[in-house]
Amino acid sequence: MAIKTHEITWPQPSGFLQDLILQFKLILRLMGDRRVNFFLKLLPVAALVYLVSPVDFFPALVFPLIGALDDAAIVWIGVSLFTALCPEDVVREHMNALQKVIPGTWRDAAEETDIVEVVPRDVPEDAHTE
């Protein structure tokens, strides 16, 4: 009988807004984790500083659409790099906690040849045969 390992998951959030909220919670958890390098934590902070700073690569007044897109691109790159460069096991641990993943093992049900009848000791032998 082979033991198979599976992860049991609850329904995961779907949709853009739920994924964005999940990513935000992951970043907050990683920022508070001591196992993540301090200098690596500066990446999302720098992306947010760029977002609110008046200095832009493409000013929004000159290039209205591109001006907004470069802000979004810098934040996206900063957040993506941060999660990619964090230790993989730490990111997995926090994602499992956020998605309520329960690690465990899965075993196949016993075959009929493996089934053993259990008879209580205090019940007379003839009580089982009817």
C-alpha positions in Angstrom: 0.0 0.0 0.0 1.7 3.2 -1.1 1.4 6.5 0.8 0.7 9.5 -1.4 1.3 13.0 -0.3 -1.2 15.7 -1.3 -2.0 19.2 -0.1 -5.6 19.7 0.9 -6.7 23.2 -0.1 -9.8 25.2 0.5 -11.4 27.1 -2.3 -8.9 29.7 -3.4 -9.9 33.3 -4.1 -10.5 34.1 -7.7 -10.7 37.3 -9.6 -8.4 40.3 -10.0 -9.4 42.0 -6.8 -9.1 38.9 -4.5 -5.7 38.2 -6.1 -4.5 41.7 -5.5 -5.6 41.6 -1.8 -3.9 38.2 -1.4 -0.7 39.6 -2.9 -0.9 42.6 -0.6 -1.4 40.4 2.5 1.6 38.2 1.4 3.8 41.3 1.0 2.8 42.5 4.5 3.5 39.1 6.0 6.9 38.9 4.3 7.8 42.4 5.4 7.3 41.4 9.0 9.2 38.1 8.7 12.7 38.2 10.1 13.9 35.5 7.7 13.6 37.9 4.8 16.7 40.1 4.2 16.3 43.7 5.4 17.7 45.1 2.1 15.3 43.0 0.1 12.4 44.7 2.1 13.5 48.0 0.7 12.3 47.0 -2.8 8.5 47.4 -2.2 9.1 50.5 -0.1 11.1 52.0 -3.0 8.3 51.1 -5.4 5.8 52.9 -3.2 8.0 55.9 -2.8 8.3 56.1 -6.6 4.5 55.9 -6.8 3.9 58.9 -4.6 6.9 60.9 -5.6 6.5 63.8 -8.1 9.4 62.6 -10.2 8.3 60.3 -13.1 10.0 58.7 -16.1 7.1 59.8 -18.2 5.2 62.8 -16.7 1.4 62.3 -16.6 0.8 65.8 -18.0 2.8 65.1 -21.1 1.9 61.5 -21.7 -1.4 60.9 -19.9 -1.8 57.2 -20.5 1.9 56.3 -20.4 2.4 58.3 -17.3 -0.1 56.2 -15.3 1.2 53.0 -16.8 4.8 53.6 -15.8 3.8 54.1 -12.2 1.8 50.8 -12.3 4.7 49.0 -14.0 7.3 50.1 -11.4 5.0 49.0 -8.5 4.3 45.7 -10.3 8.1 45.1 -11.0 9.0 46.0 -7.4 6.4 43.7 -5.9 7.2 40.8 -8.3 10.9 41.1 -7.7 10.4 41.2 -3.9 8.3 38.0 -3.8 10.6 36.2 -6.4 13.8 37.0 -4.4 12.4 36.1 -1.0 13.3 32.6 0.2 11.0 30.2 -1.5 10.1 28.2 1.6 9.1 31.4 3.5 6.9 32.5 0.7 5.3 29.1 0.4 4.7 29.0 4.2 2.9 32.4 4.1 0.9 31.6 1.0 -0.2 28.3 2.6 -1.3 30.2 5.7 -3.2 32.8 3.6 -4.9 30.2 1.5 -5.5 27.9 4.5 -3.6 25.0 3.0 -3.4 22.0 5.3 -0.3 19.9 4.5 -0.9 16.2 5.1 -0.6 12.7 3.7 -3.1 10.8 1.7 -3.4 7.0 1.9 -5.5 4.7 -0.2 -8.4 2.9 1.4 -7.7 -0.6 2.7 -8.3 -3.3 0.3 -10.8 -6.1 1.2 -8.0 -8.5 2.0 -6.6 -6.0 4.5 -9.9 -5.6 6.4 -9.9 -7.2 9.9 -13.0 -7.8 11.8 -12.9 -6.3 15.3 -15.0 -8.1 17.9 -15.4 -6.6 21.4 -14.2 -8.9 24.2 -17.2 -8.5 26.5 -19.8 -9.6 23.8 -20.6 -13.3 23.7 -19.4 -15.1 20.6 -22.9 -16.1 19.5 -24.1 -12.5 19.5 -22.3 -11.8 16.3 -23.9 -14.5 14.2 -27.5 -13.8 13.4 
